[in-house]
């Protein structure tokens, strides 16, 4: 994680490393969850500081943000492209791998796609 911060030109600090460590759990976490988890190890950390770090991480591509209508946005390490499934009842988010071959391109003739964002919405197994 130290090298990842350096590679994108960000100063290496204890709070930045801790926030990245929390996000490396693989879960989709909102600012409150990130702040609480990092604060448990650091002793002190404000939500505003986490927002500021996440803004820098987003700007440099270290993390990605997933907006959940009706719930706070969640963040995750931005390493591999993937899609999301969102539970419309509880807000749970899970990663879904969709290969380029599975993306319908029939109506996109002539397009040069840079990225694809697909969100599957429904009820998770716990909410069905």
DRENLUM-842220 format. One record per atom (N, C-alpha, C): residue in one letter; x, y, z. Coordinates in steps of 0.1 Angstrom, whole numbers, plus 2048, in hexadecimal, padded with zeros to 3 digits. Layout:
aXYZ...
***
This chain:
x8087F4800x800800800x80980D800x81480B806x81D817806x82181B7F8x8258107F0x8298137E3x81D8187DAx8118137DDx8068187D5x8048277D8x80582C7E4x80483A7E7x80F8427E0x81B83D7E1x8268447DAx8248447CBx81F8397C5x81E8387B7x8148437B2x80A8477BAx8008517B5x80485F7BAx80F8607C1x81486D7C5x80E8727D2x8098697DAx80486D7E7x80E86A7F2x80E8737FCx817871808x812865810x81B85D815x81885281Dx81685782Bx80A855831x80785883Fx80184C846x80184C853x7FA84185Ax7EC841857x7E484C858x7D684C855x7D3847847x7DB84B83Dx7D884682Fx7DA83782Ex7E5832834x7E8824834x7DC81C83Bx7D8822846x7CD81B84Dx7C081A845x7BC82583Fx7B0826837x7B181C82Bx7BD81B825x7BF81181Ax7BE803820x7C480182Bx7C37F4832x7B57EF834x7AD7F9839x79F7F683Cx7987F282Fx79A7FA824x7947F8818x7997EB811x7A57E6814x7AA7DA80Ex7A37CD813x79A7CF81Dx7927C4821x7897BE816x7877C680Cx77F7C1801x7707C4802x76D7CA80Dx75F7CE810x75C7DB809x74F7DE807x74B7EB802x7477F380Fx74F7FD812x74D80481Fx74981381Cx740818825x73D826824x74782E82Dx74683B82Dx750843834x74F840843x74383E848x74283C857x74982F85Bx747824853x74D817856x75C818854x76181F84Ax76F821848x775829854x76F834858x77483C863x774834870x76A82D873x769825880x77481A880x776813875x780809874x78E80E876x79181986Fx79E81F86Fx7A082687Dx79682C882x797832890x79A82889Ax79581C899x7988118A3x7A780F8A4x7AE810899x7BC80D89Ax7C581A89Cx7C0825897x7C8831898x7C58398A4x7B98378AAx7B683E8B6x7AE84B8B4x7B18528A9x7AA85E8A6x7AA860897x79F863891x79D866883x78F86B881x78E876879x78187C877x77C877869x76F878868x76887585Cx76D87E851x76F88B854x77489584Ax781891845x78A88C84Dx797887849x79687C83Fx78C873842x78A867839x78586C82Cx77B87582Cx77687A820x781880817x78A88881Ex79588E816x79E884810x7A1879818x7AA86F813x7A3867807x796864809x78F85D7FEx78F8667F1x78D8737F3x78D87C7E7x79B87A7DFx7A687B7E7x7B38797E1x7B486B7DBx7AF8617E2x7B08537DDx7A88517D0x79C8587D0x7948577C4x79B85E7B8x7A086A7BBx7A78727B0x7B386A7AAx7B98627B2x7C585B7ADx7C284D7A9x7B58487AAx7B183B7A6x7B48307B0x7B88337BCx7BB8297C6x7AE8227CBx7A382A7CBx7978247D0x78C8287C6x7818217C6x7758247BEx7698267C8x76082E7C3x7548317CBx74882B7C4x73F8257CCx7328207C6x7278277CDx71F82F7C6x7138367CBx70882C7CCx70282C7D8x6F68247DBx6EA82D7DEx6E182F7D5x6D58377D7x6CE8347E4x6CD83D7EDx6C683B7FAx6CF837805x6DC834802x6E683080Cx6F3838809x6FB839813x708840811x710838806x7188407FFx72183A7F5x72B8317FCx7308267F5x73A81D7FAx74781E7F2x75281A7F8x75F81B7F1x76680E7F2x76F80B7E8x7777FF7E8x7848027E0x78D7F97E2x79A7FB7DBx7977F97CCx79D8027C4x79A8037B6x7A47FB7AEx7A47EE7AFx7AF7E77A8x7AA7E079Cx79F7D979Cx79B7D2790x78C7D678Cx78A7D877Fx77D7DB77Bx7737D077Ex7677D4782x75C7CB785x74F7D2786x7447CB787x7377D1788x7327CE796x7267D3799x7217D27A7x7127CD7A7x70F7C67B1x7017C27B4x6FD7C97C1x6F27D07C0x6ED7D87CCx6E07D37D1x6E07D07DEx6D37CC7E4x6CB7D97E6x6BF7DA7E0x6B77E67E1x6B07E67EFx6B07DC7F7x6AA7DC804x6B47E080Fx6C07DA80Fx6C97DD81Ax6D57E5816x6D87E7809x6E37EE804x6F07E7803x6F07DA805x6FC7D2804x7017D27F5x70E7D37F3x7147D37E6x71E7C77E5x71D7C07DAx7277B67D7x72C7B87C9x7397B37C7x73F7B47BAx73B7A97B1x7397AC7A4x7367A379Ax7407A478Fx74579978Ax74F79A77Fx747797772x7487A1769x74179F75Cx74C7A1752x74D797749x75879773Fx7537A0733x75D7A672Cx7597AE721x7507A7717x75279A715x74A79270Cx73B792710x73879471Dx72B793722x7237A0721x72A7AB71Dx7247B871Cx71D7B970Ex7107BC70Ex7097BD701x70E7CA6FAx7147C76EEx71A7D26E6x7127D56D9x7077CD6D7x7007CE6CBx6FC7DC6C7x6F77E46D0x6F27F16CEx6FD7FC6CFx70A7F76D1x7158016D3x71F8006C8x71A7FD6BCx7237FC6B0x72A8096AFx7378086ADx73F8156AAx74481B6B7x7408176C3x74481C6CFx7518166D3x75A81E6DAx76681A6E0x76481B6EFx7608116F6x75D811704x76A81270Cx76A81B716x77581C71Fx77381572Cx766814730x76280D73Cx75380A73Bx74F801744x7417FC744x73D7FC753x732802756x72D801764x71F7FB763x71D7F0769x7107E976Ax70D7E7779x7017EA77Dx6FD7E778Bx6F17DE78Ax6F27D2790x6E77C9791x6E07CC79Ex6D37CE79Dx6CB7D27A9x6C17C87ACx6BF7C57B9x6B57BB7BDx6B67B97CCx6B17AE7D1x6B27AB7DFx6BD7A07E1x6C57A37EBx6D07997EFx6C978D7F5x6D17827F7x6CB7767FDx6C577880Bx6CB781813x6C6784820x6B978C820x6B6793816x6AA79C815x69F79680Dx6A178A806x6977847FEx68B77F806
***
